Amino acid sequence: MYFGEMIILRPTGLYSSEPLFSGEIGKTLIFILITAVCACLPAAAAFRAEKKNLAAGCLGLGLAGAAFFIPWIVAVILVVRNVSFKKKSSVPELVNMGRIYGAMLTVLGLIFLAMGIRSYSSIMGQIYEEVLGGVISSAITTSIGICLIGGMTIACTFARDKGFWGWYMAVPVLGTYCMMVLGFYPAILRYISYIAILLGNVFIGWQVYNGVMLPDGTPAANGFTPRQTSASNRSVPRQQPVVNRSMPRQPLADVGSMPRSAPVGKVNVERQKKGMIHCLSGQYAGAQFELKDEETLGIGSDPRRSHLILTGAQIGPIHMEITYQGMKGNYRLDHSMDCPVYMKGYGALGEHVILEPGTEISVGAPAHTFRLG
């Protein structure tokens, strides 16, 4: 069987050799193009992480891998080892989609496997068994492969972060290969499968692209929006802080021995009765806020619930609350996993963490960055 030529499985169990998509070479070329684009996803992730040399190398490997497969696998491994991604727990939509996508491939594979076994049994003992047996065996093997890809896609939703992101970086290419070999099966089932797999590939690829973390531990800007990296960026005018004066700051209830879910960056800062929050980047770059002992600063987009009001993408109504603990000389951060907060050099933080003076955290895209103390 040559590339671009498939064996179409008839519902009657009879077979005929026909070019893929009834000889329309243009549609075959579309499949090749889709595969090449998906194989460039590792390069796109590296470029988004601002690793241009790695991106250039992975681009070449990805394009070569569209035809020879192995170079693309190398590109995926290189990106997973050298690029940081968000915590798996911060992308529940990708986890859920992965399970749906994997279940869909598994069901398709089982349907096609049953059809292949039925067709093989229908030709047993007939004069053309020897001729068609190999063709049907190939179809059965393909069906098993689709089942395995679907099963792995589900299993990797339970993998650790590196394994999770590595597999889902590979899924769009694997899904495209599944689309290509579906030429064995009836037209209606083929085209429904094409649409479902293609939409799944687009969603998963976009989620992987947006899951990339920058070298400083902050998330890359949403979509193609440039990231504001420094308070000295004069192209963005500084604004006066919009502080909600009508809402009094209330200390949060004592949470007792709160577990630390992130490493603490320690700085030799003398303990003071007052804490300080410095705005390093974002719409309030250069501003600073003073906190008394056990005083809380609420930060978010809702003026009724927040003291410091932020605008921009990925900002929750009450995104986070920072409480200065003067007796301990540190800060308590409280937020929900729906409103991620990132720490420089680490990544996404847990919902309740203790942070030392000197720690830098960021929210939103482009990032609003704050230094504690």
N, C-alpha and C positions, 0 to 999 in steps of 0.2 A: 504494500500500500504506500503510495507516494504522498508527500506533503501537499495539501490542497485537494486531496481526493479522498472521499470517505465512502464507506459502504452503508447504504441506507437500509435500515431494518424495516421490512414491511409488516403490518399487523397480521398478515396471513402466514408469516414465517418464511416467505420466499425473499430472496435477496437479489439485488442487481448492483453492479458497480457503476456509480455515477460520480461526476465531479461534485465537489462540495457546493451546495446551494445551486444545484442544477447547472453547473458549468459557469456560473458568474464569477469570474476571477476577481472582479472588483470587491465583492464581499469577502473573499478570502484575504485580499490585501487589507481590508478594514480590520480583520482579526489580527493580522500581523502588526498593524499600526497600534491597535489597542494594547497588544502584548508589549510592544516597545515602550509605550507611554507608561504602563504600569511598572515595567522594569526600571524606569527612571525614578521611581518613588524614593529609593534610598538616596539618590543624588539630591533630590529636592529636600529631603530631611536634613542632609548634611549642609546644604546651602542655607537653609533656614536657621541652622545652629551657628552660622557664620564661620564654618570650616570650609573655605573655598577650595583649598587643595584637595581635601577629601571628597568634596562634591564633584570636582572635575574628574578625579579617578573613578568614582562610583558611576559617573555618567557614562564613561567609556565601557566600564564593566557591565553596566545595565544594558546598554545597546548591544554589546556582544552577547550578553546573556539572553536577549530576546530570541536569538537563533541557536545558541549553544548551551543555554541553561546554567551551566556551572559558573561562569563569570558573574552572573546575576546573584547567585547564592553567596559568592565571595563578597559582593557589594553589600548585601544585607548584613552579613556577619561584621564587616568593618564598621558599618554605621551603628549597629547595636553596641559594639565595644567602645566606640569613640564619641557617641552623641548621647546626651542625657535627655530623658523623656519624663513626662509627668508621672506621678504615682498612678498605678492602675485604679486605685480607689477614687481618683478624681475624675474619671471618665466612665461613669456607669452606663452612659448611652452607647459607648463602643462595646462594652462588655455584653450588654443586652443584645445589641445588633449582631455581635459575633455568635451568640448562641442561636439566634434566629437563622442567621446565614448558614451556620454549620448544620442545623437541623434540616434546612431546605436541601442542602447538598446531599445529606445522608438519605433523605427520603427519595430524592431523584435517583441516586445511585441504586437504592433498593428496588425501585420500580423498574429501572433499566435492567438490573440483574435478573429480576423475575421474567422480564420479557425475553432476555437472552437465553435463559435456561429453558423456557417454554419453546422457543424457536429451535433450540438444539435438539430437544426431545422429539420435535415434529419431523426432523429430517433423519433421525436414526433409522438405519436399515434401508434407506433409499439410495438410489444410484449416485446421487450427487452429494452424499454425506461427506466423502473425502474432500471434495472441492470446497464446500461451504463450511465444513467443520472448523477449519482454521479461522475463517472470517468471524464466525459466531464466537469462537473462543476468545478472539481479540476483543470483541464487544463485551464479553463477560468480564475480561480482565480490566477493561476500561471502567466498567460499572463498579467493580471492587475498588479501583483507584479513587473514584469520586466519593465513595462511602468513606474511605480512609481520610481524604482531605476534609470532608464534613466532620468526621469524628475528631480529628486533630483540632479543627477550628473551635469546636465546643470545649475540648479538653484544655486548650491554651487559655481559655477565659479564667481558669483556676491556677495558671502558672504565675511565677514571680514576674516582677516588672520587666526584666530584660527578655525573658522568654516570651512574655505576652506581646511586647512591642515588636520583637523580631518576627514572630509568626504572622502578626497582622500586617507587617510591612510586606510580607510575602503573599498574603492572601489574594490581593488583586490579580497577580500574575497566575497563581494557581487556579483562581476562578475563571480566568480567561482561557486557560488550557481546557478546563471542563467544558466551556462553551464550544471550543473548537471540536472536541471529540463527540459532541452531541449530534453530529451529522449522522450517527448510526440510527437515530430514533425518529418516530413520526413527527410530521411538521408542526402540528399544533403544540405538542409538548415541547418541541425544540424552541419555538419562538417565545412561549411563555417563560421558559427557563432562561433564554437569552436576556430578556428584559429584567427579570428578577436578579440575575447574577450581575448584570451591568450596573443596575442601580445600587446593589450592595457593594460592588467594587468602588463606585464613586464615593459613597458614604464612608466606607472604611479608609480609603486613601486620604480623604480630607481630614478625618479624625486623626490619622497618624501624622499628617503634616502639621496639624494644629497642636499635637501633643509634644512637639519638640521644645526643649528647654535651652535657653541661652547659656553660654559658658559661665556667666555670673550667678546662675541658679534661678534666674527669673524666667517666666514664660515669654516666648516670642510674641510679638504683636499679633492681634487677631487678623486673619486674612493677609493682605499685603500692606497693611498700615505701617509706616515707618515707626520704629521704637524711639522714644525720647529717653536718652540714656544719661543725661547730665543736666544739673541745674544751670550750667553755663551755656546751654544751648539757647542762643539769643534769637533763633528763628521763631521761637514760640514765646509770645509775651507772657510775662509773669502776671498772675492775678492775685488780688488780695484774698486771703482765706475767707470763705463763706462759713462763718461759725454761727450756729443756732443759739442765740443768747437766751431765748425763751425757755429752753429746756435745761433744767439744772442737772449737773453731773452727779450721779449717784454711784456710790461704791457698790460693786457686786457682792453678793453673799459670799462669805468665806467658803472656799471649796475644799479646805483642809489640805491633805497631802495629795496634791495634784500630780499625776504621773507626767514625766517629761517624755514627749514623743519625738523630740528632735534634739540633736547635739547643740550645746550652748557655746557660742563664741565668747570667750572671756576676755575682758579688757580691764586693765588696772584703773578703775575709776573709783574715786573716793565716794563712799556712801553719803548721800545727802538727804535732807528732809524733803526736798522737792525733786521731782523727775522732769525730764525734758524729752520732747519728741521733735525731731528735726525732719523737715520735708526736703528730701534730696532731689526728687524729680517728679514731674507731673504738673498739674495745674497750679499747685501751691509751692513750687520749688523755691527754697530759700526761707520759707516761713518756719517758725518753731512755736511749740506749745508747752506751757509749764503745767505740771500736775503736782498736786499736794499728795501727801501720804493717803493711800487708799482712795484716791480720786480716779474716776474712770472717764476716758474719752471715747465716745461712740463715733465710728466713722462709717458712712454709707451714703446712699442716694436719697433717702427719705428724710426730708427736713423735720418731720414730726418725731422721728425716732433717733436721729443722729445729731451730734454736736458739730462735727466737721463734715460738710456736705461735699461729696465728690460726684463728678459726672464722667461719662465714658462707658465703654463696653465692659461687661463682666463685673460690674459693681452692684452688690446687693443692697436692698433697702437699709439694713443695718449690717454692714459687711463684717465689721469686727469691733471689739471693745478692748481697749488697752487700759489696764489698771496698774498704777505705780504702787509697789509695796515698799514703802520707805524703811520699815524695820528690817527688811531682808535685803534691801538694796537692789531689787530686781523688778521685772515687769511681768504681769500675767496677761496673756492673750487668750481671748475667747472668741470663737467664730464657729460656724457650721460648715460641714463639708460641701454644702451647696455654694458657699462663698469662699473659695480657696485663698489662702494666704501663703506666700512663698518666702523662704529665707535664703539669703544670699549664700551660695556655696552648698546648699542642701537640697532645696526643693520645697514641695508642699508640706505644710505643718499640720499637726493634729489639731483637734478641735479645742483643746485646753492645754496650753504649754506655758512653761516659765522661761523667760528670756532674760539674759544678762545685758547690762549696759554695753553699747557698742554694736549690738545686733542690728542688721539691716533687713527689713522686710518689705515686700511689695505686693500690690493688688492691682487688678484690672489690666487693660490693654488699650493703649500704651500704658506702661507701668507707672503707678504712683508709688514712689519708694520713700520709706521712712527709716531713720536711725533712732534707736532708743538710747537716751542718755547723752 
